Amino acid sequence: MGLFDLFKKGLQKTREKIVAGLRAVLPFGRKIDEALLDELETAMLAGDMGPRAVAALIDEARAAWKGGKISEAQEILPFLKTRVTQTWTADKRALAKAASGPTVIFVVGINGSGKTTTVAKLAHYLKRNGGSVLLGACDTFRAAAINQLEVWAGRAGVGIVRHQPGSDPAAVAFDACQAAIARKVDYLVIDTAGRLHTQDHLMRELGKTYKVIQKQIPSAPHEVLLVLDATIGQNAINQAKTFSEIVNVTGLMLAKLDGSAKGGIVIGIREQLNIPVKFIGLGETIEDLEAFDPQSFADALFEGIGE
């Protein structure tokens, strides 16, 4: 299955939610006017893109119309798709790579976001693309998280460094770094505890673990990826803002996109956060994580509209 087909399947619920509205608004031959733009705004809000993102897109469509670049309804969709595909350039979406030694990916997110499962999917993705991977189970406050990650590591065929539940996460990170260097792996992926409701403690804990990694591996961590649950829509943006105040988030991984009618959150993220979406979860199996591609996303999101 190609990337477009994966996105098409994963965005089915979102597409069904907005297709009817956009089809009604954009019949072939209808002239663009303020009434059409108002109707278009209402239809787009149904896709959970968020008011700020929708307002920005409508303003750009209005400017293009008044500037003589578009004049009829059927021209709006290609205009919007082009705008969506310009979310982030390929270099912004690419994973950072260490100049030498292991590339360290520090994964954060609240419990229930799909973080631990997404860590395993990322490990599988990296291995599938030719990299050797080691996992660090630094979410030591939940025994279930450690056990879950160990099971997923077995399925992915990658190594894991773990301690007993309740251990110091920084100690696990230290051992994971040492093991990654000794084994000469390409990637070390660190799963961290996610308890956003205790921000002060989370900040200290993440900061301590982060500093241990920095001391062990120069320039690490090379990526700080935040896992967001796509099904919560605009609330995911609030989570991203909070985590960005705690750690330097370099990229986002959207989990559970296939189970959501809120796929427009990708567009909302573009307008409200200067953080690129790097991966999208499109299913429940270990293979269901794909690098985010704006063109495939836009084609799949608007597929069937205007036909």
Buried (B, 14 or more C-beta within 10 A) or exposed (E): EEBBEBBBEBBBBBBEBBBEBBBEBBEEEBEBEEEBBEBBBEBBBBBBBBEEBBBBBBEEBBEBBEEEEBEBBEBBBEBBBEBBBEBBEEEBBEBBEBEEBBBBBBBBBBBEBBBBBBBBBBBBBBBEEEBBBBBBBBBBBBEEBBBBBBEBBEEBEBBBBBBEBEBBBBBBBBBBBEBBBEEEBBBBBBBBBBBBEEEEEBEEBBEBBBEBBBEBBEEBBBBBBBBBBBBBBBEBBEBBEBBBEBBEBBBBBBBBBBBBBBBBBBBBBBBBBEBBBBBBBBBEEBEBBBBBBBBBBBBBBBBEBBE
